[in-house]
């Protein structure tokens, strides 16, 4: 039985270093040292592990920070701008797709609620379909910020792909989030979005390689609901056709920067299974007037 609990024992900090190697094939230079995680935890950070018996099979690290840009008053005390920034989360490959990441995020939410912080944020690759389903469909997070090349030059399988990221906001006390996590729902069928008036702004199709090809241009729309397609499995695309993955990065960068600049935000995600394929994956963008907390 998998248990979520704080990482506290001495060997736990060594185990979290090894887990980073197993999840991301990180070099020693790239790994967050266990001693640093220990120091952060002793000073208010949230460091939680997922354990299968004595074995650490997942972890999440969140640090206390402040939000810039959501409040304009420079005289406002720091407490009014507090957030928990979720710096890193990983699950061992043998335990992925078993809701371990979901349980770690819920435990992180409980930590934030206990200390009185109502916002958790993190960065995520906009092209990662699996992460998008967790963040937007299951957790109820939203996004209206796009960062170009957030981590700079990447190595390994990501070499050559700009490290663009969404900044995800998870307003954990909002009614939206409470509905998602307290009464988990089934994902809406793809057809339901079209029936609700959503407009697909980047009609895509298979290219010569059989992999999904983005259109040359996206559609400019001012409709209240928009759908944006991304590859259902960007990891496969990176291994088989990195130039196509780069094309998707450029396409979605321009698209999201345009629509975020027009006041849209990501509010949901839907995956449409297709027999014999990885299926198709779509973000839902919604026009938002005013704040982003509900």
N, C-alpha and C positions, 0 to 999 in steps of 0.2 A: 504493500500500500504506500503510495507516494504522500509524503508529508511536507508541508511548507513551514519553515521555521527560520529564525535568524541564524546566520552563520556566525558562530562564536568560538567553537573549539579551535585549538591551535592548528590542527591539520586541515581544518576547513579552509584556511587562507591559502594553503598550498594547493588544495584540491581545486579551488576556483581559478588558479593560474592554469592548471592542467586542462580544465574544462574549456577555457578560452582557446587553447591550442586545438582541442578536439572539435569545437564548433566551427571555428573560422580559419583553422590552419595558420594561426598567428605565429610570427617569430617572437623570440624573447624581447626584442626591441619594441614590439607593438603591444605586448600584454600589459594590462594594468596590474602592477605588483600587488600581491596579497597584503603586504605590510602597509601599502597605501590605503587599500580598502579597509583594513583594520583601523587605521588612524581616522579615516573619514567616519567610520561607524561609531567610534568612540566620541565623535563630535557632532552627532545628530543625523548622520546619513542613514538611509534605509538599505541594509544589505540582507537580503533574504535568499535562502536556498531551498531548492526542491530536492528531497531525499527519497531514494528508494532503499529503505533500510539504512545502512550506514553510508551508502554511496551518494555523493552529490551529483545530480543529473541535470540541474538547471539553477540559474541564479538571476537576480536582478539587483542593480545598484542605483539608488536615487539619492541625490544630494540637494540640500536646501539652497535655494537661490532666489533672486528677485526678477520680476518681469519688467522689461523695458518696453515702452511703446503702447501699453494698454491704458496707462494713466499718464496724463500730461502734467499734473501738478508736481513741481519739483520740491514743494515743501511737504509732500505726503510721506509719512513715516514708512520705514521699510516693511513693517508688518503688514501694511495694506497691499504690498506688492509681492508677498511671498509666494513661491511655488516650490514644488518638489520636481526637480529636473531628473528624469529617468535616464541616466547616462548610458547604461548598457544592460541588455538582457540576452541570455543565451540558454538554449536547451540542447542537451546531447542529441546527436543525430538518431540514436536508437529510440529516443523518447519523443521525437517530434510528431505532430499530428495526434497527440493524445491529451490535449487541453492543458498541458503543463504550463505553457506561457500564459494562458488565460488565468489559471489559478495564481500564478505569480503576480499578475497585474491586479487581481482582486485583493490579494494580501497587501500589495503596495498601497492600494486605495484605503484599506483599513488602517494602515500605518499613518497615512496622511490625515485621515479623519480624526484619529486619536490626538494628533498634535495640532489640529485646527487649521490645516492647509487645505484649501478647496480646489486648487489647480495642480495637476500633474501634466508636464509636457515632456516631449521627447522628439527626436528626429528619426526619420525613416525614409528609405528609398522609395520614391513614388512609383517605381516600376515593379515593386515586390507585391504580387497579388496576394500571397498567403498572409503577409503582415497587414495588408490593407483590410482583409476580411476581419482579422482580429480587432484592429484599431477602430474601424468605423462601424462595421456591422454588429459585432458582438459587444464592444465596450461603449460605443456611443460617443467616441471622440469626434472632433471636428478639426478642420485645417483651413487656414487662409494665408499661410506664409510659405514661400518657396525660396530656398537658399541655393544659389549656384555654387557648385564645387565646394561644399561645406567642409569636407575632410582633406581637400587638396588632392595630391597625386596618390592613387591607390596602387596596390601591388597584387600579385597572384591572379586569380580569375577576373578581378576587377581592373586589371591594368589596362589603361587606355579609355576607360569609361569615366567621364566626369562624375564626381561624387555629389551630385545634386541631392537635396533632401527636402522633404516636407518637415515643417515644425508643427507637430500635432498638439492640440490642446484638449485635455480631458478635464472638464468641469465636474468634479466628482460629486458635488452636492446638488447638481441640477436635476430637474425632473426627468429630463431626457436620459441621463445616465442611470438614474435610479430605475427607470422603466426597463432599460436594457439589461442591467446586471441583477436586479432583484426578480425579474420575471423574464428570463431569457426567451427570445422569440425565434421562430423559424425565419430564415432569410426569405425575403419577398421574392416571388418568381420574377424572372426577367421581364415577362410580358406585362406585369403590373406597373412597371415604371412607364412604359409606353402608353398604357391605358390611362395613366395619370397625367399625360401630356408632355412627358420628357422628350427632349430633342437630342439625338445622337449627333455630336459635333465633329466626330472624326471617324467616319465610315472606313473600316479597315478590311483587309482580306488577305488570303494567303499569297505570298510572292512565289517566285520561281523555285525557291528552296523548300516551299511548303510551309515555312514559318510565317507568322503574321506580319504583314507589311503595313506601316502607317501611310495615310494619304499624304500627298504633297503639301496640302494645306488643310487647316481645320476650318469648320464653318463658324462664322461670327453670328451669334444669336443673342437676343435679349430675353429669351423665354425664362420663366421662373424655375424650370427644372431642366438640367442638361445631363447627358450621359457622356462619359469619356472612356474610351476603351484603352486598355493596356495589355501587354502580353500576359497570358495566363501562367507562363513559366519562364521568367527572365533568366534564371540560372541556366536552363537548357540553351537558350538563345546565346548567352555569353560564351558557352562552351563551343557551340556549333557555328555561330555567325556573329562574331563581335562587331563587325561593321554595321549589321542590322540593329544590334543593341544600341550602338552609338546613334543611329538614325532615330530610334525611338526616344533616346534621351533628348536629342535636339527638338524633336517634334513636341513632346510633352512639356518640355521647358517653355517653349514659346506659348503653348496653349494655356498652361496653368498661370504663367505670369500675366497673360492677357486677361483671363477671367477673374483671377484674384484682384487684379487692378480695377475690374469693373464691379467689385463688391460681392462676388460669389465666394462660397466656401464649400469644401467637401463635407458632406453630411452623411453619406452612406456608401455602401459598396455591395455589388451583387456579382456572383459568379454563376454562369450558365453552363452546366455540364453538357458535354457532347460526346457521345459514344465513340470510343477509339481515338480521342484527342484529349488534350489538356483542358478543353473547354474554352470559354471566353469570359473575360473579366472586365468590369465597368465600375468607375466611380460615378456617384451621383453628386452633382453640384447644384446648390440652391442659392438663389438671391437672398441676401441678408441685409436688412436695414438695422442700423444701430449696432448693439454689442454682439458678443459671440459666446455668452455665458449660458444660454438656455438650450 
